[in-house]
Amino acid sequence: MERRRLRGSIQSRYISMSVWTSPRRLVELAGQSLLKDEALAIAALELLPRELFPPLFMAAFDGRHSQTLKAMVQAWPFTCLPLGVLMKGKQLHLETFKAMLDGLDVLLAQEVRPRRWKLQVLDLRKNSHQDFWTVWSGNRASLYSFPEPEAAQPMTKKRKVDGLSTEAEQPFIPVEVLVDLFLKEGACDELFSYLIEKVKRKKNVLHLCCKKLKIFAMPMQDIKMILKMVQLDSIEDLEVTCTWKLPTLAKFSPYLGQMINLRRLLLSHIHASSYISPEKEEQYIAQFTSQFLSLQCLQALYVDSLFFLRGRLDQLLRHVMNPLETLSITNCRLSEGDVMHLSQSPSVSQLSVLSLSGVVLTDVSPEPLQALLERASATLQDLVFDECGITDDQLLVLLPSLSHCSQLTTLSFCGNPISISALQSLLQHLIGLSNLTHVLYPVPLESYENVRGTLHLERLAYLHARLRELLCELGRPSMVWLSANPCPHCGDRTFYDPEPILCPCFMPN
């Protein structure tokens, strides 16, 4: 009798409204009406149709109905609850968040998984499942075009306990909490702290998973504490932009080695330590580079401002076990031997992106660079050789290999001391690359008044016009963007794109 009364009450709220009311408005009004009696709303969850859970959850979330949300987490009829996108742009109430995690707690405390328990993932990322709530609220689809509920599972066998028949237990599956982590001192708020404490107490049944991890300035002891709570094999994208010294990197290295599904790694600003011996330095470096043996899913590697890379690039690359799609080595010192090892490494044979920006190559013979371009010529799409100090003689050796890069779409070559004649040769070799649409060339040396880098604007305009005339003759009139060296006075650059964009020093007052 009580169950019949409850069902009738729900139907009176969800069905008895005017048929002329739009489906979306009908659901909103019904949810608001039901939430006026929170006890009834909680009791109704057992009978509530699956398609009405999301709009009721949104109404409860907006109205901060903590107890209803706690109960809805326990009864959630989908495998994933994308809470993060619902929180996006909103100030989440701490007690509301705690209530939802407490609802998860109730589920995890049960020895036997409830029959209706579907929830496997609590997704707190703000840029995933963007359409879930709009679809289910009726913004993208009508109430009557919602996906059908999941097909009923085959009936489980029953077993007898003390002579009574009961349904077999469902196998227990830990619940995953998906987050994107941004580790910076002072950035961890009370919500995150509460989540970490919850995971710490329930680590066997509540798994904290993180696909994107960014580490900025934070004490290593705090980083280690958080990483011990994370399922490290869930991390696919890692950025470490800290001013660490080598011993700190060595302390982090064992955690890196456990990120076996890592696809993208960015590591920058590792500085020298004057107080450690050369033997200890080698030990720390080996401890770091050996971790790459475990990173067999790695596709993109970005290293920037690593002091120890000179003379040791081969030590890093020989531990990279699969071909990379992206390799960016920027603002590092490399020897000619390093470039030779780079050109011979199996990891560069399928590169689509290569950047050596800020790596001074003036004293490096061009043959290893030529071999590197040949190795990657069939797949290379983006090439960056900015601020490398490449001279005319080196460029002329590279041109035949560069012209074989048939898939090249972007080339950035600014900041190199190249003459107008070498630039013209470069343009002639690039003309045959039909996919090449974005090119940034250096301003030719003849455009500067002095060695300090002061531009002679009239001379620059004349040389730019010559290059454009050459490109028009070759049938590629738009394929030239010029970039000057940084201004010695203000540090900004002058561009031609295709008209001049002057640095502030040349602008009229």
Secondary structure as UniProt FT lines:
FT   HELIX           2..14
FT   TURN            19..20
FT   HELIX           23..35
FT   HELIX           38..44
FT   TURN            45..47
FT   HELIX           50..52
FT   HELIX           53..62
FT   TURN            63..64
FT   HELIX           66..75
FT   STRAND          80..81
FT   HELIX           83..87
FT   TURN            88..89
FT   HELIX           94..109
FT   TURN            115..116
FT   STRAND          121..123
FT   TURN            126..127
FT   TURN            130..131
FT   HELIX           132..137
FT   HELIX           143..145
FT   STRAND          158..161
FT   TURN            162..163
FT   STRAND          164..167
FT   STRAND          175..183
FT   TURN            185..186
FT   HELIX           190..201
FT   TURN            202..205
FT   STRAND          206..215
FT   HELIX           220..227
FT   TURN            228..229
FT   STRAND          230..231
FT   HELIX           232..234
FT   STRAND          237..245
FT   HELIX           246..257
FT   TURN            260..261
FT   STRAND          264..271
FT   TURN            274..275
FT   HELIX           278..289
FT   HELIX           290..294
FT   TURN            296..297
FT   STRAND          300..306
FT   HELIX           307..309
FT   TURN            310..312
FT   HELIX           313..317
FT   TURN            318..319
FT   STRAND          326..330
FT   HELIX           336..344
FT   HELIX           346..348
FT   TURN            349..350
FT   STRAND          353..355
FT   TURN            357..358
FT   TURN            362..363
FT   HELIX           366..375
FT   TURN            376..379
FT   STRAND          382..384
FT   TURN            386..387
FT   HELIX           392..403
FT   TURN            406..407
FT   STRAND          410..412
FT   TURN            414..415
FT   HELIX           420..430
FT   TURN            431..432
FT   TURN            434..435
FT   STRAND          438..442
FT   HELIX           445..447
FT   TURN            451..452
FT   HELIX           457..473
FT   TURN            474..475
FT   TURN            477..478
FT   STRAND          481..483
FT   TURN            488..490
FT   STRAND          495..496
FT   STRAND          500..501
FT   HELIX           504..506
//
